[in-house]
Amino acid sequence: ILSQADGSVTDLAGATGRTIEGLAHDPGAGVLYGVDIAASPPELVTIDKTSGAATLIGSITGATDVRSLAFDRRSGELFGVDRASGALLQINTATGAPTTLGSRRTDVRSLTIRN
């Protein structure tokens, strides 16, 4: 975890007990989201920023390779990209259920929202 206050790094690798890729932070609620890519389908989790423990929210049903997340702080929405299909997903932060917004059929490896 990277401290915004002083830039220090706290290593929580392995502490989640899951294979996490794709992190997004909701600064308003202070929630850190991640995707467990070892699960099939991938699972949306929250990650405790102190202990690194992961808590399951739900499966990102219909997706197979979600490795990038981005949180839009203005709208309060979480987005992800399924690399396998190229689909841009809006992900429900309460259930993990995705809504496909479109597809580019490309190997998207990163997602960011400029606010």
TACOR-V507816 format. One record per backbone hydrogen bond with DSSP energy under -0.5 kcal/mol. CO is the residue of the C=O (numbers start at 1). NH is the residue of the N-H. If there is no record, write none. Layout:
BEGIN
[[CO & NH] [CO & NH]]
END
This chain:
BEGIN
[[1 & 3] [1 & 10] [3 & 7] [8 & 3] [9 & 11] [10 & 12] [12 & 15] [14 & 17] [16 & 54] [18 & 20] [19 & 37] [19 & 38] [21 & 35] [22 & 35] [24 & 33] [25 & 27] [26 & 30] [26 & 31] [31 & 26] [31 & 33] [32 & 47] [33 & 24] [34 & 45] [35 & 21] [35 & 37] [36 & 39] [36 & 43] [42 & 60] [43 & 36] [44 & 57] [44 & 58] [45 & 34] [46 & 55] [48 & 52] [53 & 48] [55 & 46] [58 & 44] [59 & 61] [60 & 63] [65 & 67] [65 & 83] [68 & 81] [70 & 79] [71 & 73] [72 & 76] [72 & 77] [77 & 72] [78 & 91] [79 & 70] [80 & 89] [81 & 67] [81 & 68] [81 & 83] [82 & 86] [82 & 87] [85 & 105] [86 & 104] [87 & 82] [87 & 89] [88 & 101] [88 & 102] [89 & 80] [89 & 91] [90 & 92] [90 & 99] [91 & 78] [92 & 96] [97 & 92] [99 & 90] [102 & 88] [106 & 108] [113 & 115]]
END
